Amino acid sequence: MRNLVTIALFLSLFACGGGGGDESNPSQPQNPSVEVELSQTARKGQPVTLRAKASGVGTINKIEWRQVAGPIISFEQTDSLELPITPASNAELAADSYTFEVAITNDQQQVTRQQLSFEVKRAMSSAQAARLLHQATLGPKGSEITHATGVSEEEWLSEQMQLPITEHLPLVQNYPDRDEPNQINRIDAWWKASLNAPDQLRQRVAFALSEILVVSDSNNALRGEPEGMAQYQDILLKHAFGNYRELLEEVTLSPVMGTYLSHLGNEKADEALNIRPDENYAREVMQLFTIGLAELNQDGSPKLDGEGNTIATYGQDQIEGFARVFTGWTFGASARWKRPSRNFTIPMEAYSDYHSEKEKVLLNGEVLAGGQSAEDDLSAALDNLFNHANVGPFIGKQLIQRLVTSNPTPQYVERIANVFDDNGSGVRGDLGAVVSAILLDEEARQTSGVLNYYGKVREPLLRTVQFWRELDANSPANLYFTWSLNDSHGQTPLGSPSVFNFFRPDYQPADLLELGIVAPELQIANDAALIGQFNNQYSNFLWNIKEVITEPSDKRILLSMQNHADILELQGLEALLDYYDTLFYSGAMSTAQRQTLREVQDIYADWGLYHQVALLLFTVSVSPDYVIQL
Amino acid sequence: MNYKNRREFLSLCLKGGVSMAALTSMQLKAMTSLATPAASAGDFKALVCIFLKGGNDSFNMLIPQSGDPLDAYLNSRQNLAVSDAIAINPTTAVDGGIGLNPALSPIAPLFNAQNLAVVSGVGSLVAPITLEQYKAKSAAIPNNLFSHNDQQSTWMQGREKESINYGWGGRILELLNQNNNFGSNISLSGNNLWQTGPNAIPFAMNKSGITRVHAYNNSESPRTQALRQQLEQMFNQASHPLAKSYSDKLDTSIGNTEQLNTALESASEFTDVFSDSNLSKQLLAVAKTLSVQSQFGVGRQVFFVGMGGFDTHDDQNVNHPNLLMQLSQAMAEFDGAMSTLGLSNQVTTFTMSDFGRTLSSNGDGTDHGWAGNQLVMGGAVNGGEIYGSVIEQALDSAYDVGGGRMIPQVANEQYFASLARWFGLSDSEVLDLFPSLSNFNQTHLSMFS
């Protein structure tokens, strides 16, 4: 872990004659010096000891400590070389700076002083760590919360961002007994990566991106291209902390995207046959992947014209311009245009004979002259899109919604859009900086006030992921063949019904219209899906207990209740509920919720421990306070 | 009261045989059928909306047969032109003759039997508009033409987007005071705007019909009853607005699902009537629900079913005929089921879609367009006719705003008004519901007698 300990030491030595000492006095100590150090990395709210080491000061008569700078800490004078202090555990995110001074007086009344300046990092409590990890992982395990407890948010993010990428493509296996993998095999790979990957922040951000830069193999030919689909997920993982411009280019040139939005094989116009370039990708790359339909202010609100109407970002001229840009591209390593390689895992390549030579009208009045190469046109057009002022608020707000809260304040959106525009080093589109800013923002960490509609509805898939991670879900064959995720969860990773994702960022259920707040994830909370999830959770927990099922079939996914049953048996119900409080409710489990869980356990108190645990977990999984990620 | 034989209890409730005083508020909430005046069977009507998601190339459902219209069609459509159309003879003849796409063969007999009509040249419009006005922006143009989700919303709302938006399916139930029972507003395709009103939310039914609630299966066990009580109390404790929205929904979903299960136990099976496509399965579920319609005690029902895949930018010559075949197969099956139930005259089925598509090709597909054709089916429909205006499929004509995106000659609101009037809305209610109608000299089409 880099930067775990960065203590700034500012040493300054004051050795002066206290009380007008006599320079000629032969007993005066020579080269008196004092060093001060910390017993360990100082963290907010945690005791730490300042230690002074004196040399050449002679016989010590008195030791005095005082605080020179930093939030006031009360401490008792010890007349000792060691001073135990406990830095304040205030809610501010930033590290606090302190300076302390020790003054050592010898028997000659000579005083030697030394100061130590140090930074006190935040130490996340277990509840704070849990909150962060609910936002920044696919669903934390207890052990991960423990690991993150005691370090600062920045340290955890930094550690996560440096972990190697857990890619999905290498995890795609064939069906047993088949030549070619199919859709279920890349879903299996998704589970394996999601459940086991240490780089959880990256996986979560890539999952969020997969719901913005949407491709899907539901009901189309991509169903038969699981390697391509997994490789597309790997593109999102690769650029999760990279630059949005590079992500946009790799997404655009992905043959999976090219197939999904039909710019793969898209040819220049043939006027004799009334054939024009395909407009599909041209439209959606603008409407969904970069700028949206309406001009935006930096805080995500729409700009309005003099009559109070929104202002369209593009018209048919731009659609046709970008449609021309996206002509002449097909599978990489093809023999020729008409003999495509059908290799879904390498970027598309351009064939100049099929690229439109006409001029291309872009955004903001930019026009690409005719006759440029396909590569140059693509690069210029993506620059044109990427540099539109909408991208920061448009993409920034959606990332906030996917990770933290459905209804960010305009100020939060603006802060994130500003980071998108400039990461502090003059770089636009730095997703690592954007993700950090989203998660470290005071609104995400709730360091100043909490809105009553804060947070978001957890996506059904992510609810299951957390339980499956915590309970080491697996089948004897190590396969996760979840055939009907749409019925049981209302969503499938990379399986949206259309490029508009499972839910829209502005979806408002009727009962929230008056409050004026949105709840995107509730778009898939229809009756059939809710019953499907209710049943799925029940059968997951009650009928698939690893410790109970003695002869499971090969692909039956079992959940281990052993750890939880042990807590229940050895430490009692309250200890288990304390554990659940942190793990599932980030320390905010209400009294009423705890009472419900007690009552449920009581109803089944004469059943076996595993089943008691299963019923508690089922109750947690459908509890409103768990379904909301605060 | 406890949950002694919940199924029997709910069955009694459905029939209104239990004293209101015996009910908890929770049960009352799940039982609103009692609040709705029972309708006589003769007055019953249902609307079934089939939404073709992605934008159906619906101009390619009606194929010109000869002369200039055929030449224009072949010139604009090129390799996407369809041959071997099934000739039909609408009451009002079309110049050069007209035929149905051969993939619609299952419903051709319904057209001939006057159980099916086509509405042609229909699309979203605020007011009539000419090509010149469109180019000069001198008349109102619907917002966000050619965008999937915005145009889907326009069809579902029956009006342009406002700050708060509702769908006309939900609104007509409210206007007819038919929104109190979940059974009046059923979707086989999840949440949707069309069925959502200020006081109307669709019940999203599982297309496989009866859906047991595992956790409560063993309903006679005191343990199960106690668990249920705890969970219901937990759902009712939610205070965070998003949590409350979720748990209210889950709470009513469970109650409504159990009621529906009870009703469906006596539903017709329609064995071997419906095929295996997703749409057929959805319409089978609608048919089953209609077979037990009297159990809900409602006078009106609206159903929403959905079919995806119509965004045929690619491989249209392969994909589009498949889609139309599934659509027409399912519609024909459903028509047969309604005949069996004796509900043909009381159930009207109609299509909506995002938009029509370009007449010109992008090589092997079409892009987002504007006007298109829609299908209306049922015994009450003056079938065997093409309503609206059959726009010649010619590029660069007076209707073409570019690439064969054709200006509608009938507003979708006129189409909706026709359906809403049949359903029982007064002319003033219709004008209120579809505000753009006042810009047209005709508020509705003569599809119904």
Chai-1 contact restraints between the chains, C-beta under 6 A:
chainA,res_idxA,chainB,res_idxB,connection_type,confidence,min_distance_angstrom,max_distance_angstrom,comment,restraint_id
A,S262,B,H313,contact,1.0,0.0,6.0,A-B,restraint_1
A,S262,B,D314,contact,1.0,0.0,6.0,A-B,restraint_2
A,E267,B,G363,contact,1.0,0.0,6.0,A-B,restraint_3
A,L273,B,Q78,contact,1.0,0.0,6.0,A-B,restraint_4
A,N274,B,Q78,contact,1.0,0.0,6.0,A-B,restraint_5
A,N274,B,S360,contact,1.0,0.0,6.0,A-B,restraint_6
A,I275,B,S361,contact,1.0,0.0,6.0,A-B,restraint_7
A,I275,B,G363,contact,1.0,0.0,6.0,A-B,restraint_8
A,R276,B,S360,contact,1.0,0.0,6.0,A-B,restraint_9
A,R276,B,N362,contact,1.0,0.0,6.0,A-B,restraint_10
A,R276,B,G403,contact,1.0,0.0,6.0,A-B,restraint_11
A,D278,B,H313,contact,1.0,0.0,6.0,A-B,restraint_12
A,D278,B,N362,contact,1.0,0.0,6.0,A-B,restraint_13
A,E279,B,D367,contact,1.0,0.0,6.0,A-B,restraint_14
A,N280,B,H313,contact,1.0,0.0,6.0,A-B,restraint_15
A,L293,B,N144,contact,1.0,0.0,6.0,A-B,restraint_16
A,Y453,B,P241,contact,1.0,0.0,6.0,A-B,restraint_17
A,V457,B,L242,contact,1.0,0.0,6.0,A-B,restraint_18
A,V457,B,Y246,contact,1.0,0.0,6.0,A-B,restraint_19
A,P497,B,G308,contact,1.0,0.0,6.0,A-B,restraint_20
A,F500,B,N149,contact,1.0,0.0,6.0,A-B,restraint_21
A,P509,B,S245,contact,1.0,0.0,6.0,A-B,restraint_22
A,A510,B,T196,contact,1.0,0.0,6.0,A-B,restraint_23
A,A510,B,I201,contact,1.0,0.0,6.0,A-B,restraint_24
A,D511,B,S245,contact,1.0,0.0,6.0,A-B,restraint_25
A,L512,B,S245,contact,1.0,0.0,6.0,A-B,restraint_26
A,L513,B,I164,contact,1.0,0.0,6.0,A-B,restraint_27
A,L515,B,P241,contact,1.0,0.0,6.0,A-B,restraint_28
A,A519,B,L242,contact,1.0,0.0,6.0,A-B,restraint_29
A,Q523,B,N191,contact,1.0,0.0,6.0,A-B,restraint_30
A,A525,B,K249,contact,1.0,0.0,6.0,A-B,restraint_31
A,N526,B,G190,contact,1.0,0.0,6.0,A-B,restraint_32
A,N526,B,N191,contact,1.0,0.0,6.0,A-B,restraint_33
A,N526,B,A204,contact,1.0,0.0,6.0,A-B,restraint_34
A,D527,B,F203,contact,1.0,0.0,6.0,A-B,restraint_35
A,D527,B,A204,contact,1.0,0.0,6.0,A-B,restraint_36
A,D527,B,S253,contact,1.0,0.0,6.0,A-B,restraint_37
A,A528,B,A204,contact,1.0,0.0,6.0,A-B,restraint_38
A,A528,B,N206,contact,1.0,0.0,6.0,A-B,restraint_39
A,L530,B,L250,contact,1.0,0.0,6.0,A-B,restraint_40
A,L530,B,S253,contact,1.0,0.0,6.0,A-B,restraint_41
A,I531,B,T211,contact,1.0,0.0,6.0,A-B,restraint_42
A,I531,B,S253,contact,1.0,0.0,6.0,A-B,restraint_43
A,I531,B,T257,contact,1.0,0.0,6.0,A-B,restraint_44
A,N535,B,H214,contact,1.0,0.0,6.0,A-B,restraint_45
A,Y538,B,H214,contact,1.0,0.0,6.0,A-B,restraint_46
A,Y538,B,A215,contact,1.0,0.0,6.0,A-B,restraint_47
A,S539,B,H214,contact,1.0,0.0,6.0,A-B,restraint_48
A,A592,B,Q237,contact,1.0,0.0,6.0,A-B,restraint_49
A,T596,B,Q230,contact,1.0,0.0,6.0,A-B,restraint_50
A,T596,B,M234,contact,1.0,0.0,6.0,A-B,restraint_51
A,E599,B,Q230,contact,1.0,0.0,6.0,A-B,restraint_52
A,V600,B,Q230,contact,1.0,0.0,6.0,A-B,restraint_53
A,I603,B,R223,contact,1.0,0.0,6.0,A-B,restraint_54
A,I603,B,A226,contact,1.0,0.0,6.0,A-B,restraint_55
A,I603,B,L227,contact,1.0,0.0,6.0,A-B,restraint_56
A,S623,B,M234,contact,1.0,0.0,6.0,A-B,restraint_57
A,P624,B,A238,contact,1.0,0.0,6.0,A-B,restraint_58
A,P624,B,A243,contact,1.0,0.0,6.0,A-B,restraint_59
A,P624,B,Y246,contact,1.0,0.0,6.0,A-B,restraint_60
A,P624,B,S247,contact,1.0,0.0,6.0,A-B,restraint_61
A,V627,B,Y246,contact,1.0,0.0,6.0,A-B,restraint_62
A,I628,B,H240,contact,1.0,0.0,6.0,A-B,restraint_63
A,I628,B,L242,contact,1.0,0.0,6.0,A-B,restraint_64
A,I628,B,A243,contact,1.0,0.0,6.0,A-B,restraint_65
